[in-house]
């Protein structure tokens, strides 16, 4: 499947729950301020901006698979006074990053990637021993009601686009990759939208971004409306998978 190319300007115009998730992830990461941090799935740079503010003597390598998102990030932040690298990568492939990094942060990205074993193995290759990883993404049970509505409207719930992992599988994959001090939990976190118009914009830009590209352009707006009309209220039933782990002393990271 081709990389998903996001509508970055539409995405950036929305009041997304991702903003809150990013703040929470950064708080859990709690950097000292001088680390080299890898951000996986940086999007338009909202969380990157907060990361840079929290790293006055550090740096960020911000990675995303969308050229539009990276262009939005560069317009927002430039090169971060020389402390920011914005890198285009297909995270389903080897990351091709120079390290080692002191920490990793990722918000609302991992559930778009089909092979979490691959992601964790690649992170273990570029994070120094003792380096921290903080990840937030959709987990088991995420958007279950939305998927039922999507199936009723379309006959296909689009689940092939997402990978909503559970706690035990995620723990096992992190451990196999060489991580220790692993904490994984699921947290229900419903997002409520103000009205139908905001709901449709959110669904079109975020929830159905992958599915809509398979439809003719003149059918997309009607499809979004049909899905939103079937939802009982303007809300999305998110369940977040929250991960913290520490890189163990096994593999020697790249660049060491």
Secondary structure by P-SEA (a helix, b strand, c coil): ccccccaaaaaaacccaaaaaaaaaaaaaccccccbbbbccccccaaaaaaaaaccccccccccccaaaaaaaaaacccccccbbbbbbcccccccccccccbbbbcccccccccaaaaaaaaaacccccbbbbbbccccccaaaaaaaaaaacccccccccccccaaaaaaaaaaacccccccbbbbbbbbcccaaaaaaaaacccaaaaaaaccccaaaaaaaaaaaaccccccbbbbbbbbbbbccccccccc
